[in-house]
């Protein structure tokens, strides 16, 4: 069937990849829809309409249907000798259901203020891995930049903490704030893949990370960091960060370093593994974009 997706996309000045990002799919899928290689179902029409700022009926090509008054042989009520025309029948109204997590804007901003820290964080789950991070702790900044770059979550974070005491409060509260922002951006988690896993290698180190974005927070931490400090940062604080993040984000998180010697490599492989597994888990599954990924119909306190 002829459709107008390509024309509408170009009219909006969007590439296939840009439209794909808006509706939570891939550029290849957009191409398949434009060329008719993939069926234009009601769900796809609603998502495309939201991404293109039009009505679902606008996606249909000019040959989508005949005037309701036309006969089967194509005759109509036009005067004799007048050119015959075909008109599209009134389009069936489709429910404009809310897209999962608001696919056009899966973003959130969180401010956390205590007597020990002030943190403001903004995330865009459908970003490109752009970041601006300032915690006052150089090594932690480096790890959060890795998290953003490899998860493709845009991350803007500014933290001010009682670093004159130690790095504990700032590290933990940063994990809480980022986790809360991710959870807020996910909303009801409708349509997400939910599960993700990664093997993260860095030179001699190999770490396995598994995520379930289930709203059942839990951390398994099987990581042996060789040195007590990296730069000025106590390495015991990294477990505190992952614990805080998993609780606030509502994810089950298993991290296990299978082997490794260099402490920097071990910690960095944990953050990169989280990034890659989280990227999988929060992606939209185009085959069930309107469904919560649970047999219970809701996430949280259930399987």
C-alpha positions in Angstrom: 0.0 0.0 0.0 1.2 3.5 -0.9 1.9 5.6 2.2 3.0 9.2 2.9 5.5 8.5 5.7 8.6 9.5 3.7 7.0 12.7 2.4 5.8 13.7 5.9 9.2 12.8 7.4 11.0 15.1 4.8 8.4 17.8 5.4 9.4 17.7 9.0 13.1 17.9 8.1 13.8 14.5 9.8 16.2 11.7 8.8 15.1 8.1 9.2 17.4 7.9 12.3 15.9 11.0 13.8 12.3 9.8 13.3 13.3 6.4 14.6 14.6 8.0 17.8 11.3 9.8 18.3 9.2 6.7 18.1 11.6 4.2 19.8 12.7 2.0 16.9 15.5 1.8 14.3 16.2 3.6 11.1 15.9 0.3 9.3 12.4 -0.2 10.6 11.4 3.3 9.5 12.8 2.4 6.0 10.8 -0.8 6.0 7.6 1.1 6.9 8.2 3.7 4.3 8.8 1.1 1.5 5.9 -1.1 2.6 8.1 -4.0 3.6 6.6 -3.9 7.1 2.8 -3.8 7.6 1.5 -0.5 8.8 -0.5 -1.6 11.8 -2.6 0.6 14.0 0.1 0.6 16.6 2.8 1.8 14.1 0.4 4.4 12.7 -0.2 5.9 16.2 3.5 6.0 16.9 4.4 7.5 13.6 1.6 10.0 13.8 2.9 11.1 17.2 6.5 11.3 15.9 5.5 13.3 12.8 2.9 15.6 14.5 0.1 14.5 12.2 -3.1 12.4 12.3 -2.9 8.6 11.6 -5.0 9.0 8.5 -2.4 11.4 7.1 0.0 8.5 6.8 -2.1 6.8 4.2 -1.3 7.3 0.5 -3.7 8.8 -2.0 -4.9 5.3 -3.2 -5.9 4.1 0.2 -9.6 3.9 -0.6 -12.5 4.9 -2.8 -15.4 7.3 -2.1 -18.1 5.5 0.0 -20.7 6.4 -2.7 -18.7 4.9 -5.6 -19.9 1.6 -7.0 -17.7 -1.4 -7.4 -16.9 -0.6 -11.0 -15.6 2.9 -10.1 -18.7 4.9 -11.2 -19.7 7.9 -9.1 -22.3 10.6 -8.9 -20.4 13.2 -11.1 -22.3 14.7 -14.0 -21.9 13.0 -17.3 -18.7 13.9 -19.0 -17.1 15.3 -15.9 -13.8 13.7 -14.9 -14.1 10.9 -12.5 -12.6 11.3 -9.1 -11.9 9.0 -6.3 -12.0 10.3 -2.7 -10.7 8.7 0.4 -13.4 7.5 2.8 -13.5 9.1 6.2 -10.7 7.6 8.2 -11.5 5.4 11.2 -10.8 7.2 14.4 -7.9 5.7 16.3 -7.3 6.1 20.0 -4.4 8.4 20.7 -3.0 6.3 23.5 0.0 7.7 25.4 3.2 6.3 24.0 5.4 4.3 26.3 7.2 6.6 28.7 6.3 9.4 26.2 8.6 8.3 23.5 9.1 11.9 22.3 10.4 13.0 25.6 11.7 10.2 27.9 13.5 12.8 30.0 13.5 13.8 33.6 15.1 16.2 36.0 15.7 15.6 39.7 17.0 17.9 42.4 18.2 16.4 45.6 19.1 18.7 48.5 20.3 17.6 51.9 22.5 19.2 54.6 25.4 17.2 53.0 24.9 17.6 49.3 23.0 19.5 46.5 22.6 17.6 43.3 20.7 18.5 40.1 20.6 15.9 37.3 18.8 15.7 34.0 18.6 12.6 31.8 17.4 11.8 28.3 17.0 8.1 27.9 16.8 8.4 24.1 19.8 10.6 23.7 23.2 10.1 22.0 25.5 9.7 25.0 26.2 13.4 25.5 27.2 14.5 29.0 28.2 17.4 31.2 29.3 16.0 34.6 30.8 17.8 37.6 30.7 16.1 41.0 34.0 17.6 42.3 35.4 14.0 42.3 37.6 13.5 39.3 37.5 9.7 39.1 33.7 9.6 39.7 33.2 12.1 36.9 35.2 9.9 34.6 33.0 6.9 35.5 29.7 8.8 35.0 30.9 10.0 31.6 31.5 6.3 30.6 28.0 5.5 31.8 26.5 8.2 29.7 28.5 7.5 26.6 28.0 3.8 26.4 24.3 3.7 27.5 23.5 6.6 25.0 21.7 8.3 27.9 22.3 12.0 27.8 23.4 13.1 31.3 23.7 16.5 32.8 24.8 16.6 36.4 26.1 19.1 38.9 26.9 18.2 42.4 28.1 20.2 45.4 28.9 18.1 48.5 30.8 18.1 51.8 34.0 16.9 50.1 36.0 18.5 53.0 34.8 15.6 55.1 35.0 12.8 52.6 33.6 11.6 49.3 30.9 9.2 50.7 27.9 11.5 50.8 28.5 13.0 47.3 29.1 9.5 45.8 26.1 7.9 47.3 23.7 10.8 46.7 24.9 11.0 43.1 23.8 7.4 42.6 20.5 8.1 44.2 19.8 11.2 42.1 20.7 9.5 38.8 18.7 6.5 39.7 15.6 8.6 40.5 15.9 10.5 37.2 16.2 7.2 35.2 13.1 5.8 37.0 11.1 9.0 36.5 12.0 9.1 32.8 10.9 5.4 32.4 7.4 6.2 33.9 5.3 3.0 34.0 8.0 1.2 32.0 5.5 0.4 29.3 7.1 -1.2 26.2 10.6 -1.5 27.5 12.6 -4.7 26.8 13.3 -4.8 30.6 16.2 -7.2 30.6 19.8 -6.5 29.6 23.2 -8.1 30.0 26.8 -7.4 29.0 30.3 -8.8 29.3 32.6 -5.8 29.7 36.3 -6.4 28.9 39.1 -3.9 29.6 42.5 -5.3 28.9 43.1 -8.1 31.5 39.7 -7.6 33.2 36.4 -9.1 32.4 33.1 -8.2 34.2 29.6 -9.5 33.8 26.6 -7.2 34.4 23.0 -8.2 34.3 20.0 -5.8 34.7 16.3 -6.4 35.2 14.4 -3.1 35.2 11.7 -4.7 37.3 11.0 -2.2 40.0 12.4 -4.8 42.4 15.7 -3.2 43.4 18.5 -5.5 44.4 22.3 -5.5 44.1 24.6 -8.5 43.9 28.2 -7.2 44.0 31.0 -9.7 43.5 33.8 -7.3 42.8 37.2 -7.5 44.4 39.0 -4.1 43.9 42.7 -4.5 44.6 43.6 -1.0 45.9 41.9 0.9 48.7 42.1 4.2 46.7 41.9 5.3 43.1 43.2 8.9 43.0 41.7 10.4 46.2 38.6 8.2 46.1 38.1 5.3 48.4 37.3 2.2 46.3 34.8 0.9 48.8 32.5 3.8 47.7 31.9 2.2 44.3 29.7 -0.5 45.9 27.8 2.3 47.7 27.2 4.1 44.3 25.8 1.0 42.6 23.7 0.1 45.7 22.2 3.6 45.7 21.6 3.6 41.9 19.9 0.2 41.8 17.6 1.1 44.7 16.6 4.5 43.3 16.3 3.3 39.7 14.2 0.3 40.7 16.4 -2.3 39.0 17.8 -5.7 39.9 21.6 -5.4 39.3 24.1 -8.2 39.3 27.8 -7.3 38.9 30.6 -9.8 38.9 34.2 -9.3 38.0 35.2 -12.7 36.6 38.9 -11.8 36.7 41.1 -8.8 36.6 44.1 -7.1 38.3 44.2 -3.4 37.6 41.8 -1.6 40.0 41.0 1.2 37.5 40.1 -1.4 34.8 37.9 -3.3 37.3 35.9 -0.3 38.3 35.6 1.0 34.7 34.5 -2.3 33.4 31.6 -2.3 36.0 30.4 1.1 34.8 30.7 0.2 31.1 28.9 -3.1 31.7 26.1 -1.3 33.5 25.8 1.2 30.6 25.6 -1.5 27.9 23.1 -3.7 29.8 21.0 -0.7 30.8 20.9 0.5 27.2 19.3 -2.9 26.3 16.9 -3.0 29.2 15.4 0.5 28.7 15.1 0.3 24.9 11.5 0.1 23.5 10.5 -3.3 22.1 8.6 -2.4 18.9 6.7 -5.7 19.0 5.0 -4.9 22.4 5.4 -1.1 22.7 2.1 -0.7 24.4 2.5 -3.4 27.0 4.1 -3.7 30.4 6.8 -6.4 30.2 5.3 -8.6 32.9 2.6 -11.3 33.0 1.1 -9.4 36.0 0.5 -6.4 33.8 2.5 -4.1 36.2 6.0 -3.9 37.4 6.9 -3.6 41.0 6.5 -6.3 43.7 5.8 -8.9 41.0 7.5 -11.0 38.3 
